[in-house]
Amino acid sequence: MNFSNLIAVFLFIVKIRWPVNTSFFNVLKQRYGQVTLLKFRNIEKLRKKLDKTKLDITYLEDCLINNIVPKFLSFKLSNRRLQNSQI
């Protein structure tokens, strides 16, 4: 089970455990304290960064397969003759 699935399962269990009208984060803070809430928020941020990185890698792999060089990887060189050389 990967990290994203683990978070999804955890959130599902939490949502069926706590009342609908109460914010999950408020309940988490009340029952387990500020430190737990901050750790949970940090895990959420890390998950988002991981998902974004996976998408970035997928994009670059697709560019490599299709022989496309994204514009942000094209560097402006001082000498135009070097543009098409192996260097």
KOLTI-388644 format. One record per residue (C-alpha): x, y, z; residue in one letter. Coordinates in nm, 3 decimals, padded with zeros to 5 digits. Layout:
REM KOLTI-388644
PT       X       Y       Z resn
PT       X       Y       Z    A
...
//
This chain:
REM KOLTI-388644
PT       X       Y       Z resn
PT  00.000  00.000  00.000    M
PT  00.153  00.331 -00.101    N
PT  00.152  00.652  00.101    F
PT -00.140  00.818 -00.083    S
PT -00.363  00.515 -00.031    N
PT -00.272  00.504  00.336    L
PT -00.374  00.869  00.379    I
PT -00.701  00.804  00.194    A
PT -00.784  00.508  00.417    V
PT -00.699  00.709  00.728    F
PT -00.922  00.998  00.618    L
PT -01.208  00.758  00.539    F
PT -01.189  00.604  00.886    I
PT -01.172  00.945  01.049    V
PT -01.469  01.080  00.852    K
PT -01.696  00.791  00.950    I
PT -01.584  00.821  01.313    R
PT -01.653  01.193  01.372    W
PT -01.969  01.400  01.333    P
PT -02.052  01.551  00.995    V
PT -02.110  01.906  01.122    N
PT -01.772  01.933  01.292    T
PT -01.450  02.009  01.108    S
PT -01.209  01.718  01.110    F
PT -00.921  01.950  01.191    F
PT -01.101  02.103  01.489    N
PT -01.178  01.759  01.630    V
PT -00.820  01.648  01.571    L
PT -00.689  01.954  01.755    K
PT -00.935  01.915  02.044    Q
PT -00.872  01.544  02.099    R
PT -00.501  01.515  02.022    Y
PT -00.360  01.866  02.054    G
PT -00.190  02.127  01.839    Q
PT  00.124  01.916  01.783    V
PT -00.073  01.634  01.619    T
PT -00.260  01.880  01.399    L
PT  00.069  02.036  01.283    L
PT  00.215  01.692  01.207    K
PT -00.095  01.602  01.006    F
PT -00.070  01.929  00.810    R
PT  00.299  01.859  00.740    N
PT  00.209  01.513  00.610    I
PT -00.053  01.669  00.382    E
PT  00.203  01.917  00.244    K
PT  00.456  01.640  00.186    L
PT  00.194  01.432  00.004    R
PT  00.110  01.724 -00.225    K
PT  00.480  01.779 -00.299    K
PT  00.525  01.409 -00.372    L
PT  00.227  01.405 -00.609    D
PT  00.355  01.716 -00.789    K
PT  00.702  01.565 -00.823    T
PT  00.554  01.246 -00.969    K
PT  00.365  01.453 -01.227    L
PT  00.681  01.650 -01.312    D
PT  00.879  01.330 -01.365    I
PT  00.602  01.184 -01.581    T
PT  00.601  01.499 -01.793    Y
PT  00.979  01.491 -01.841    L
PT  00.970  01.120 -01.927    E
PT  00.702  01.187 -02.189    D
PT  00.914  01.469 -02.333    C
PT  01.213  01.235 -02.351    L
PT  01.013  00.963 -02.527    I
PT  00.880  01.213 -02.784    N
PT  01.217  01.388 -02.836    N
PT  01.082  01.720 -02.712    I
PT  01.291  01.965 -02.515    V
PT  01.075  02.181 -02.288    P
PT  01.140  02.552 -02.313    K
PT  01.256  02.578 -01.952    F
PT  01.539  02.335 -02.032    L
PT  01.665  02.537 -02.330    S
PT  01.959  02.748 -02.222    F
PT  02.067  03.057 -02.403    K
PT  02.432  03.023 -02.499    L
PT  02.680  03.301 -02.556    S
PT  02.785  03.160 -02.894    N
PT  02.512  03.054 -03.139    R
PT  02.742  02.801 -03.306    R
PT  02.733  02.597 -02.985    L
PT  02.355  02.568 -03.000    Q
PT  02.356  02.257 -03.221    N
PT  02.684  02.105 -03.111    S
PT  02.725  01.809 -02.877    Q
PT  02.885  02.034 -02.615    I
//
